[in-house]
């Protein structure tokens, strides 16, 4: 099922979705064997999701990722690194050992600031709570 405003990129190896429910919150979902070239197409949408004055969160749903190109891991790590100084929280949902390994490596590079999740319901409950918090006028 597709969320309103969700953008989708597909090729023969993978599918990626980006949903920005409110400015400052982005949900990236990958399926299959994630390719760097396809991720590059999603980068402008992901970067635009985080206005400079909003402290939100980036959620990466890797539940259905079977594998990925190493260049994809480098690109997503670079994106997260650019968000880190702005106080953007980063949450990663994982199931496979390959995603867990990539998460561990990225978390080391990023100084341990990533939060890993293994429960889909908990992960998406956190998405909902974060959307409600970020959408509240101050």
HELIX and SHEET records of a PDB file:
HELIX    1   1 UNK A   36  UNK A   48  1                                  13    
HELIX    2   2 UNK A   70  UNK A   84  1                                  15    
HELIX    3   3 UNK A   97  UNK A  109  1                                  13    
HELIX    4   4 UNK A  120  UNK A  135  1                                  16    
SHEET    1   A 6 UNK A   7  UNK A  10  0                                        
SHEET    2   A 6 UNK A  14  UNK A  22 -1                                        
SHEET    3   A 6 UNK A  25  UNK A  34 -1                                        
SHEET    4   A 6 UNK A  57  UNK A  68  1                                        
SHEET    5   A 6 UNK A  89  UNK A  94  1                                        
SHEET    6   A 6 UNK A 114  UNK A 117  1                                        
END                                                                             
